[in-house]
Amino acid sequence: MTNCVRIMHIDLDAFFVSVEQVLNPGLRGKPVVVDGRPDRRGVVASASYEARAFGLHAGMPLITACRLCPQATFIEGSFSKYGDASQKFMAILADFSPFLEPVGLDEAYLDATGFESIYGSIYQMAVAIKQRIKDELELCASIGIASQKVVAKVASELSKPDGLLEVADGEARSFLAPLPIAKLPGIGSKGERILNSLGINTIGKLSTMPLATLKSHFGASGELLHRYANGIDDSIVKLPGAAKSISRETTFGKDTKDRSLLMATLRYLSERVGSDLRQRSKRTRCITLKLRYADFTTITRSHTLRQGSNTDQTIFDTGLQLLRKALSPEKRPVRLIGIGVSNLIEPGKQLDMLDSSTQRLEQLNKAIDHIRKKYGFTAIQTGRTRLLKDIFPPSGDGYTMHTPSLSQ
């Protein structure tokens, strides 16, 4: 007898805020917002459930959040803290099943098919996962269980906070039918408006729409929505593959034309990308600059290297060339700057026997990485990045830069 497929979607509740509350128990039970101060530009990355009671939610402008809940505590986010908690979270999940697909920092799919013989039932397995997360990380997780990934995700969302909901095999469509269409992954606010204009307000009604009608409004994705609404999802839990790119970006508190600030920020972001690149034992062949101007116009400019590199200097020098070219005809202030690397390759390469400078840079980066790992990222800096200490608040692992994605 074969086991029916059983997939879990595990999602940490109010993750960024919850990590802050573990580190500072005095924040528990209070309205808390991550990321940033309300007097600065930015959006809410995470809000405690106490803050959500006032209408706050992820993606809301910080200035709006402050108006709705002025008594909230606003905290600058720290990627290093959340990254550390995420690694521990994923390690716990991997102890229960090797078939793990992380989705961002705070959620993952787990294929639990066949594990009932170990834990008694898949439900009991989920209970054990929740308990370990609570005991070891002091965090709450919500879990949905179903035979399809999309249904498991909907179930975990409905069980929040700190919940557990299992949808029996064969009951996906009846489970989804009465739910509002906004609960179905893949339907954004625009899609919801279109469907409401067609008289569709539940997933059940969506499931009975003619496929041709859906395609006429949503194109190829209309077929996927139709399948999801009918509880059909054949996608499997995919083990994570190697990263195809690495990038860092930040949004300035105020739009700027200050080239010294732009170059200092670019240097810092280049060093973070270079560090990640070396940690993954990769080199890059393609470097990309990203700029967003005050009017939200966004551009990217890329350059392909003749030979793979993982040095901070190469990443920065290339990014700086792209920056100067992008700014030369422009007088508009810059809102966001970012640097990324792609076309990643293995570290082995044929070194130019006469190019000792590259070898010296690589040895220098190794030494700097060792110091930073021991004493913190800002323990050693270039003269250029010291400008940032008066602009961005320092943290235990570098500067806390303003970005709704907490990419720093």
N, C-alpha and C positions, 0 to 999 in steps of 0.2 A: 504493500500500500504506500503510495507516495504522499508526502506532506503537501498541503496547500501552501502557496507562497505567503509568507508573513513578513511584512516590512514595517519597521518603526521609523517615525520621524521624531527626533529628540531635539527640543528647542529650549535653550536657557531663557528664563523669564527676565525681562528688563536687564539684559546682560551687563552693559557698561555700568549702569547705576548699581546693580547688585554687587559687582566687584568693589565699587567704591564703598558700599555699605559694609562689606566684610572687612575692609581695611579701616573703616571708621564707623564702628557700631553706633555712634551717636547720630548717624544719618538715618538709621532704620525707623520706619514708620512715619517718615517725613516726606514732603514733596521735594524731589531732587531731580535736577536736570544735568545731563552731560550732552553738549560739549560747548563750553565757553561762557563768557560773561555777557549779560544782556546788553551792556553798553557797546559791544562789538558785533560786527557782522558775523552771521553764521546761522546755522539751523540746529534744531534739537536732534541729537543723535540717539538719545535714549532718555526716557522719562519714567520715574517710579510710578507705581500704580496709584499712589497718593496724589501725584501730580496729574495723572491722567484723569482723575476725578474732576479736575478743573478744565478739561478739554484739551490738555496738552498731548502731543503725539510726535513721533519721529518725523522729521522733515519740516516741522513748523519753524518759521523764523524766530530767532531768540527774542527779538523785541516783542513779538506777539505773545510768546510764552510768558515773558515778564509781565505783560499787561494783564493776562488772564490769571496768573498766579504769582504776584509780587513777593509772596512769602517763601517761594521755593529757593532752595540752595542750588546755585549754578556752579558747576565744576568744569575746569579745563580737562578734557579727556587725555588719557595717556595710553598710546598703543602698546607700549612695553608691558604695562600691567595687564591689559586685556589679552595680549598675545600669550603671556605666561599662563593665565587662567585657561585660555583656550587649549593650549597644549596639554594641560593636565586633564581637561574635559575629554579631549579626543583619546587620550591614553586610557582613561576609564572605559570608554566605549569599546576600544580595541580589545580589552580584556574579555568582553562578552561575545564578540564576533569579529572575525578578521575581515568580514565583508562590510566595510565602512566607507561611506562617501561624505566627506565633510562639505558643508555648504556655508562658506563664510566662517567667522570665528565662533559663532554661538549655536550652530545647528548642524545636524547631520542625519543622513539616512543610514539605517542598519538593517541588513538582511538577516533576519532571525529564523529563517526557515529551517526546521529540523532541530532547533535547540530546546524544544519542549521536553525532550527526554532528560535534559540536564537540569532544568529549572522547574519542572513540573508542568508548566504551561508558559506560553509566550507572555501572557499577562503578568505572571509571577516574575518572569525575567525582567520585564519593564519596571516592576516594583523594586526589584533589587538594584537596577540601574539608578533609579531615582534616589534610593537610599544612599548609595555610594557617593553620588554627586553631592548630596546634602551633608554626609558625614565628612568627606574629604575636602570639599571646596566651600561648604556652607552656602551653596547656591541651590535654587529651585529650578527644576526642569519640568516641562510639560511634554507628554509623549502621546502620539497618535499611532495606532496599530491598524493596519489594513492589508489587503492583498495587492494594493497599487500604491505607488509613491504619492501620487496626487491626492488620493483619499487619506492617506496617513498624514499628510501635511495639513489638510483641512481639519482632520480630527485633533491634531495637536493644538492647532490654533483655537479650536472651540473649547478645549479643555483648560486653557489658561485662566488664571495662573496656577502653577503647581498641580496640574491635573494629569489624568490618564484616561484615555478613551479608546476602546477597541471596536472596530467595525468588523463584524463577522464576514467570512468569505461568502460571496454571493449577495451581499446586502448593500453594496456600494451605491447603486443607483437609488435605492429607497432612502438611504441615509442622506444623500446629497439633495434629493428632490425638494424638500421644503425650505432649504437654505436660501438666503438672498444671493443674488448672482455675484455680489462683491466678494463673497467668501471663496469663489473659485479662482485658483491661481491663474494668472494670465489675463485677467480682466481688470484693467486700470480704470481710473475715473472717467476717461474718455469713452472706453468701451461700455462702461455702465450706463453712461448717458445715451449712447446709441441704442442699447438694448431696451432701456426704459422707454425710449421714444417709440419702440416697436411693440410696447406692451409686455415686455419680458422683464419680470422682477424676481423670479426664482430660478434656481438651477434646474428644477423639474421642467419648467416651461421652456428653458433653453434647450433641454435635451430633446424636445419634440419639434424644434424649429427645423424647417427644411434645410438641408445642407447647402443647397444652392443659394438660399437667402443669406445664410451666415457668410458664405464665401464672397458674396457680392458686397458685404459691408466690411469684412475683416481680411479678405484675401485668403492666402494659403493658411494663415493661422486660424481661420474659421473652422477648418476641419478638425484641428487639434482641440479647440474649445468644445466642439460637438462631441468628440470622444471623451473628453474629461467630464462633461456634463452627464454623460451616460455611464460614468464610472469605469471607463476603459483607459488603461495606461499600461502599455507593455514595456515601458522603460525599466531597465534593471539598475540595481545599486552598483555604481561604477567606482572602482578603487581610484584614488587620486593619481594622476599622472604627473610627470615632471613639469615644472613651471615653464611656460613658453615666453614669459616676459616678467620684468620687475619694474616697478615705477613708484615714484613718490611725488606728491604735489601738495601745495598749500594755498589757501586763500588769504590774502592780506586783509588786516583789519580795516584799512582804508586803501582805496585805489592809489597807485603810486606811479610816478614817472622817475623816481630816484634810481638811477642805474647802479649806484653802489649797493643799494639794498637788493635790487634784482640779482646782481652778480653774487652777493654774499649768500642769498637764499639759494641760488642755483648751486653754489659750491657745496653748501650743507646738504642739499638734497642729493647731489652727485655722490657725496661721501656715503650717505645712507644706502644708496643704490649699489655702490661699489662694495660696501661691506656685505650686503645681502648676496651679491653675485659671488663673492669669494667664499662665503659661508656655504653656498650651494655647489661649490667647486665647478663653476661655469665661467665662460668668457662670452662676451657679446660681439656680434658683428654689426649690429644696427643700433644707433642712438637716436632718440626722438625727444624733441623739445615740445612742450605744450604751453600755450599762452591763452589766457582769457582776458579780454579787455573789459573796460568798465561798462560797455554797452552789451556785454555777454557774448560778443563775437568770439569764437574759439578757433584757434589755428593750431596745427601741428606741423613740425618740420623735422625731417629725418635725414640722417647721413649714414652710409654704409662704410665701415672700416675695411681697409685692405687686409688687415690681419686681426684676429680675435684679441680682445683685451679685457682685463678685469681691474685696471688701475683707476683710482679716483681721478687722477690727473687727466687721463685720456677721456673719461666720461665728461668731466667738467670742461676741458678745452674744446671738445666737440660741441657740447651744449652751448658754450659761450659764443662760438662762431655762429651757430644757428640763431642765438639770441640777438647778436649784433645785426645780422642780416634782417631779422624779423622786425627790429625796432627802427632801423635806419629810415624807412619811409613813413614810419608811424609816429604820431604825436599823442596818441591816445594813452591815458593812464592804464596800467595793468591791474587786473583784479586777482588773477591766479597764475602761478607758474609751476611747471612740473617737468620732470626729466624721467625718461624710461629707457630701458634696454630690451632688445628682442633678438631673434635669431641666435639663441643661446647654443653654445657648442661646448664640447668637453675641453678640459684644460690643456691637453697635449697639443703642442704645436712646434713647428720648426723655427727656432730662434735665429735671428740674424746675428752672425758671429761678431759683426762690427757694432751692433746696437746694444752697447752695455747700459745705456740710459734706461731702457725698458726693464732690464733685469734689476737695476738698482731701484726703480720705482716699485716693482713687485715685492722686493725684499723690504722696502720701507713700509708698504702697505701691510705686510704680514706683521711687522713689529708694532705698527699703530693698532692693528686689530687686537693684538695680544694685550696691549696696555688698556685699550677701551673695554675689553671683555672683563678685565680685572677691576678697573677703577671707574668705569662709566664712559659714555660716548664723548662727553665734553671734557674729559680729563686731558685730552690733547687736541689742539685745534690749530687750524691755519690762521694767519693774521687776518685773512679776509672774513672768516666766519665769526670772529670775535665781535664784529659789529652787531651781530644778532642778539647778544646778551642784553642789550638795552631795549630790545624790541619784543622778543619772544621770551616768555617765562621759562627758566631752566627747570628741568625735572631730573630724576635720578638717572635717566638714560638719554640725555640730549635735550634739545629745546622742544617745548610743547608748542607746535605750530597750529595755526587756525585752519582746520579743515573738517567739514562735516563728515568725511569718510574716515576720519581718524587714521589716516595713512601714515602718520609719522610715528 
